[in-house]
Amino acid sequence: MVEYALNLNSIFGSLSDPTRRDILRRVATSELSVGQIAEPYDVSLAAISKHLKVLEQARLVIKRKRGNEHVVSLAPQALADVDAYLSQYRQFWEGRFEALDLVLEQEQGKFNERT
């Protein structure tokens, strides 16, 4: 349980940065080289490497060597862990929204009876 919590902390911490979220979004659609990842950002390659290291440590991406270049791809298991964690809150809010729908339907019925 402690390791699970630490991993979630690492994941959410890594996702707190907009550049890392954007990198994750981009590698979710296709495997990219580190150079391709760095292209759209106005930061050094060293800065991108640091961002990638944070994402790797959170187990959100996998970096491997392909020939002379390093390529990065999404590691979907980490996102599955986040989804499992967030599902408890999703269930809570869905229940609250269903209760709100019932109240609104009742109020709408009362309003229709008066008019």
N, C-alpha and C positions, 0 to 999 in steps of 0.2 A: 504493500500500500504506500509506503514511503517513497519507493522508487517511482511509482505511478504519479504521485503528487509532484515529485521533483521534475519528472518529465513534462507534466502539464505546465508547471511554472516556467520551464525552459521554453516550451512551445509558445505560451502566451507572451513571454518576454521577447522572444524573437519576432513575434508578429506585431509588437508594439511600434516597430519602425516602418514607415511607409515604403521605403526602398525595398526592404526585405519582403514586405507583402507583395509588392509589384514583381519582384524576382520570382517569388513563389507562384504568382499568377501566370507568369510567362513560362516557367518550366513545367507547369501543369498541362500545358497544351503540347509541348514538344521538348525533347532533349536539346539542350543548348550548350555550346562551348562557353568557357569563361569569358572569352573575348566577345562572343555574341551577347552574353548577358551584360557586359560592361558598356556596350555601344551607346545605348540611349541615355546614359547617366553622365552628368557633368562632374564626375569624381574620378579619382585615380583608380588604376587597376588594383592597387593595394587596398583601397577602401572597399572595393567590390569583393576582394578576397576575404576581407574581415567579415563582411555581411554573409558571405557564403559559409564561412567557418561557424558563425552563430547558427545559421540554418542547419548545418550538418550536425552540430552538437545537439540541437533540438530534435534531430532525426526527421526533419521535414524534407530534406533533399539528400540525394546520394551523388557524390562526386567520384568519378572514376577516370582513369586514363585511357584514351583511345588514340593510339598512334602517338603523335607529338602533342596532342592537346588534352586538356581536362574537360570532360563533359559533365553536365549536371542534369539530373532528372528528379522528378517528384518521388517522394517516398510516402505512398498513400496510407500506410499503417498509422503514422502519427496523426493524420487528419481523422482517421477512424477513431482513435483514442479521444480526440477533442470532441468529435460528434457524439460519442458515447457519454462523455461528461456533460455536454450541453443538452442532451436529450431529456435529462431530468428537469431542466428548466423549461424546455419546450413543452413537456407534458403539463407542467404547472401552468404555463401561460395559456395553453390550449384549453385547459379546464376553466380558467378564469374567463376566457373569451366566450366559451360556451355558456357559462353562467350569465355573463353580460348580455349575450344574445337573447336568453330567456327573459331577462328583465326588460330589455328593449321591446321584445315582442308583446309582453304583457302591457307595457306602457302604451304601445301603439294601439293595442286592442282597446284600452280604456279611452284613448284619444278618439278612436273611430266611433266608439259608442256615444260620445258626447257630441259629435258633429253630425 
